[in-house]
Amino acid sequence: QVQLVESGGGLVQPGGSLRLSCAASGLIFRINAVDWYRQVPGRERELVARITTLGGTNYADSVKGRFTISRDNAKNTVYLQMNSLKPEDTAVYYCHAGVIWGQGTQVTVSS
């Protein structure tokens, strides 16, 4: 069974950076776009960034210019580089591909 495992979350001060990783146990990234979503309690899950199988990318307006999604096919891993973090970026971040979701990783931006 394919699994997605996120890592890299944590506590960071405003203006800081984090890099999230999403590792797949199979080759699901080779045939599916990969998304990063985030969710705050009481609110709907929000699409943050997407990378297609051909490397095309899309971003939510709220993170454009600050976040970068990338993929390493050799490692079956997708990354989300987050710079200039703001308190409103605080959320649980989830990786998604096909019908598979990761377990989520908490990102907290606070001084």
C-alpha positions in Angstrom: 0.0 0.0 0.0 1.4 3.4 -1.0 2.0 5.8 1.9 2.9 9.5 2.0 5.0 10.6 4.9 5.5 14.3 5.7 8.3 15.8 7.8 10.0 19.1 8.4 7.3 20.9 10.4 8.0 22.8 13.6 8.0 26.1 15.3 9.5 29.1 13.6 9.5 32.9 14.1 7.8 35.2 11.7 10.1 35.8 8.7 11.8 32.5 9.1 11.9 29.5 6.8 11.0 25.8 6.9 11.3 23.0 4.3 8.6 20.3 4.3 9.3 16.9 2.7 6.8 14.4 1.5 8.2 10.9 0.8 6.3 8.3 -1.1 6.7 4.6 -0.5 5.9 3.8 -4.2 6.0 5.4 -7.6 2.8 7.4 -7.1 4.6 10.6 -7.8 5.5 9.4 -11.3 1.8 9.3 -12.5 0.1 11.9 -10.3 0.4 15.6 -9.6 1.4 16.2 -6.0 -0.3 18.8 -3.8 0.4 20.5 -0.5 -2.7 21.4 1.5 -3.0 23.1 4.8 -5.8 23.2 7.4 -6.6 25.3 10.4 -9.1 23.9 13.0 -12.6 24.9 12.0 -11.7 25.8 8.5 -11.7 23.9 5.2 -8.5 22.4 3.9 -6.8 24.8 1.5 -4.7 24.0 -1.5 -1.3 25.7 -1.1 0.8 24.4 -4.0 0.8 21.8 -6.8 3.4 20.3 -9.0 2.5 18.2 -12.0 4.3 15.2 -13.4 6.0 17.4 -15.9 7.1 19.9 -13.3 4.6 22.6 -13.8 3.7 24.5 -10.6 0.7 26.4 -9.2 0.4 28.3 -6.0 -2.3 29.9 -3.8 -2.2 33.7 -4.1 -1.4 33.9 -0.3 1.9 32.1 -0.7 3.1 33.2 -4.2 6.6 34.5 -4.1 7.3 32.9 -0.7 6.7 29.2 -1.1 8.3 26.9 -3.7 7.3 23.3 -4.5 9.8 21.0 -6.1 10.3 17.2 -6.7 13.1 14.8 -6.7 11.9 11.8 -8.7 15.0 9.7 -7.8 14.1 10.0 -4.1 10.3 9.8 -4.6 10.1 13.0 -2.6 8.3 16.3 -3.0 9.4 19.4 -1.1 7.8 22.6 0.0 10.3 25.4 0.7 8.5 28.1 2.8 10.2 31.4 3.3 9.2 34.7 4.9 6.7 32.8 7.0 3.8 34.7 8.6 1.7 33.8 11.6 -1.2 33.1 9.2 0.8 30.3 7.7 0.3 28.3 10.9 -1.6 25.1 10.1 -1.3 21.4 9.6 0.3 20.8 6.2 -0.7 17.7 4.2 0.8 16.0 1.2 -1.7 14.6 -1.4 -1.3 12.5 -4.5 -4.0 10.6 -6.4 -6.3 9.4 -3.6 -3.6 9.2 -0.9 -3.1 11.7 1.9 -0.2 11.9 4.3 -0.7 12.2 8.1 0.1 15.9 8.2 2.9 17.9 9.8 2.3 20.9 12.1 3.8 24.3 11.2 3.6 27.0 13.8 4.8 30.6 13.1 5.0 32.5 16.3 7.3 34.8 18.2 
